[in-house]
Amino acid sequence: MCLLTTATKALSLLPLLSTLSFALPSSSFLISRSCGTILAPSNLYQISQGPAVLRNNTGDRGPFFNPFAPQGQQTTFSFFVAEYANSDEKQDLIASFKDVPCPPASRGPYNVQFSFNGTLGATTTGNTKINVFAITGSLPTQTVNGVTSEVPTWDNIAAQTGSLVGTFTFPASGAASTVVYINSVTCAPTINLRFSIADPNGNTPADDGTVTYAQDGAQGLQIQYGC
């Protein structure tokens, strides 16, 4: 009797079971980059190859932007790179990621990427292909009134500009939101990178261009780790 009752109950559940669906991971889910932890740059510095309208208080060429500086000590742009027409002079960007948790405190890979929100105010002109270079060692510093600050400039950072990390094309103004994967890097407590308009055409006028984007903690340049 018990066996018959059990069998009858099991059969009565079949119509219910047939209505349930079990979500299995798809291949797109498995390769998704929307995982782990996002780390925004601690500091962004503009460096200019030639004379620039914006200068720091030493009159040297850079730095021009620090997103975490006190109010009134920032410029009005954040992620900005340019190669100007008729002069072949550039403005590059130095991004410094500090307090990066390396293994065993965390795990890689450590992906350099750009989270682009198509609804935000990106402005691009001409060539938007950008080279990303590793910066070896600490950024140059200066001490004024007992306060030491990082002051990378076009000249003093040249010898520390190392290997090419990757090249990416910045999305055009009004493009759909996307995350552009650049490359993975070896973890270090501080990761410094240099961004510069690429010269795919051999430094001709076709290589001139500018990229401006309002860097935000949740959007823009970032390192993602722990996936």
C-alpha positions in Angstrom: 0.0 0.0 0.0 2.8 2.4 0.9 4.6 1.7 -2.3 1.5 2.3 -4.3 0.7 5.5 -2.5 4.3 6.8 -3.1 4.2 6.0 -6.8 0.8 7.7 -7.1 2.2 10.9 -5.5 5.2 10.9 -7.7 3.1 10.6 -10.8 0.9 13.4 -9.6 4.0 15.7 -9.5 4.9 15.2 -13.2 2.6 17.9 -14.6 4.1 20.4 -12.1 7.7 19.4 -12.9 7.0 19.8 -16.6 6.3 23.5 -16.0 9.6 24.3 -14.3 12.6 25.6 -16.2 16.2 25.4 -15.0 18.5 28.1 -16.2 21.9 26.8 -17.2 24.9 29.0 -17.9 25.2 29.9 -21.5 28.5 30.4 -23.3 27.9 34.2 -23.3 27.5 34.2 -19.5 30.7 32.2 -19.0 32.8 34.8 -20.9 31.0 37.9 -19.5 33.3 40.5 -18.0 30.6 41.8 -15.7 32.2 40.1 -12.7 34.9 40.6 -10.1 35.9 44.0 -8.8 36.3 47.3 -10.6 39.1 49.7 -9.7 39.1 53.3 -11.0 42.2 55.3 -11.4 43.5 57.1 -8.3 45.0 59.9 -10.3 45.0 61.1 -13.9 47.7 63.4 -15.2 47.7 65.3 -18.5 51.2 65.7 -20.1 51.8 67.9 -23.1 54.4 67.5 -25.8 54.4 71.2 -26.6 53.2 74.5 -25.0 49.8 74.1 -23.4 47.2 76.6 -22.2 46.9 74.7 -18.9 50.1 74.5 -16.8 50.8 73.6 -13.2 52.2 76.1 -10.8 55.8 75.3 -11.7 55.2 76.3 -15.4 56.3 72.8 -16.5 54.3 70.7 -18.9 51.9 68.8 -16.8 50.3 67.5 -14.7 46.9 69.0 -15.5 44.3 66.8 -13.9 43.7 65.0 -10.6 40.1 63.8 -10.1 40.5 63.6 -6.3 42.1 67.0 -5.9 40.4 69.6 -3.7 37.6 71.6 -5.4 39.1 74.4 -7.4 42.3 72.5 -8.1 41.0 70.4 -10.9 40.6 71.0 -14.6 37.3 70.5 -16.4 38.1 67.3 -18.3 39.3 63.9 -17.2 40.2 61.3 -19.8 41.7 63.3 -22.6 44.3 62.5 -25.3 45.1 64.4 -28.5 47.3 64.7 -31.5 46.9 68.2 -32.9 46.8 69.1 -36.6 49.7 71.1 -38.2 52.0 70.6 -35.3 52.2 66.8 -34.6 52.3 67.6 -31.0 50.4 65.4 -28.5 48.7 65.5 -25.2 49.0 62.2 -23.4 47.4 60.9 -20.3 49.0 59.2 -17.3 46.7 57.0 -15.2 47.8 55.8 -11.8 46.0 52.9 -10.1 47.0 52.8 -6.4 46.5 50.2 -3.6 45.8 47.4 -6.1 45.2 44.2 -4.2 47.5 41.6 -5.6 47.6 37.8 -4.8 47.1 36.3 -2.3 44.9 39.1 -1.1 43.0 38.9 -4.4 43.3 37.1 -7.7 43.6 37.9 -11.4 43.4 38.4 -14.2 43.9 42.2 -14.0 42.2 43.5 -17.1 42.7 47.1 -18.3 39.4 48.2 -19.9 37.3 51.1 -20.8 33.7 51.2 -19.8 31.9 53.4 -22.3 28.5 54.8 -21.6 26.9 56.1 -24.8 24.6 58.4 -22.9 27.5 60.4 -21.4 29.3 63.3 -23.0 32.1 61.8 -25.0 33.6 64.0 -27.7 35.9 62.6 -30.4 37.4 64.0 -33.6 39.5 62.3 -36.3 41.7 59.4 -35.3 40.6 57.7 -32.0 43.0 54.8 -32.0 44.9 54.9 -28.7 48.1 53.2 -27.6 48.5 52.1 -24.0 52.0 51.9 -22.5 53.3 50.5 -19.2 55.2 53.0 -17.0 58.1 51.4 -15.1 58.8 52.4 -11.5 57.2 55.2 -9.5 56.0 58.5 -11.1 58.4 61.4 -10.7 57.7 63.7 -7.7 58.5 67.1 -6.4 58.4 68.5 -2.8 57.0 72.0 -2.2 56.6 73.4 1.3 57.2 69.9 2.7 54.4 68.3 0.6 55.5 65.7 -1.9 53.4 65.3 -5.0 53.6 63.3 -8.2 54.5 65.5 -11.2 54.9 63.4 -14.4 55.7 65.6 -17.4 56.4 64.8 -21.1 60.1 65.1 -20.5 60.6 63.4 -17.1 58.4 60.4 -17.9 59.9 59.5 -21.3 62.6 57.2 -19.9 60.0 55.3 -17.8 57.6 54.7 -20.7 57.9 51.0 -21.3 56.3 48.3 -23.4 53.1 48.6 -25.4 50.2 47.1 -23.3 47.7 47.3 -26.1 45.9 49.4 -28.6 42.2 50.2 -28.8 39.8 52.3 -30.8 37.7 54.6 -28.6 34.0 54.4 -29.5 32.6 57.2 -31.6 30.4 59.9 -30.0 26.9 58.5 -29.6 27.9 54.9 -30.0 26.2 52.2 -28.0 27.4 51.5 -24.5 30.1 48.9 -24.3 33.1 47.7 -22.4 36.3 47.8 -24.4 38.9 45.2 -23.3 42.4 46.4 -23.8 44.7 43.8 -22.2 45.6 42.2 -18.9 48.6 43.3 -16.9 50.8 41.9 -14.1 49.6 43.0 -10.7 51.6 45.5 -8.7 50.5 47.6 -5.7 50.6 50.6 -8.1 50.0 50.3 -11.8 50.9 53.3 -14.0 49.8 53.5 -17.6 50.3 56.0 -20.4 47.7 56.7 -23.1 48.6 58.3 -26.4 46.9 58.8 -29.8 48.4 56.1 -32.1 50.0 56.8 -35.4 48.8 54.0 -37.6 49.5 56.0 -40.8 53.1 57.0 -40.0 52.4 60.3 -38.2 50.5 61.9 -41.1 47.5 64.3 -40.8 45.3 61.2 -40.9 46.6 60.4 -37.4 45.4 63.7 -35.9 42.5 63.3 -33.4 41.2 64.0 -29.9 39.3 62.0 -27.4 37.5 63.5 -24.3 35.4 61.5 -21.8 34.1 62.4 -18.4 35.8 59.9 -16.2 33.6 58.5 -13.4 34.2 55.8 -10.9 31.7 53.5 -12.5 32.4 54.5 -16.1 35.5 55.2 -18.0 39.0 53.8 -17.6 39.3 51.0 -15.1 41.0 47.8 -14.0 38.9 44.7 -13.4 40.1 41.8 -11.3 38.9 38.7 -9.6 37.0 37.1 -12.5 
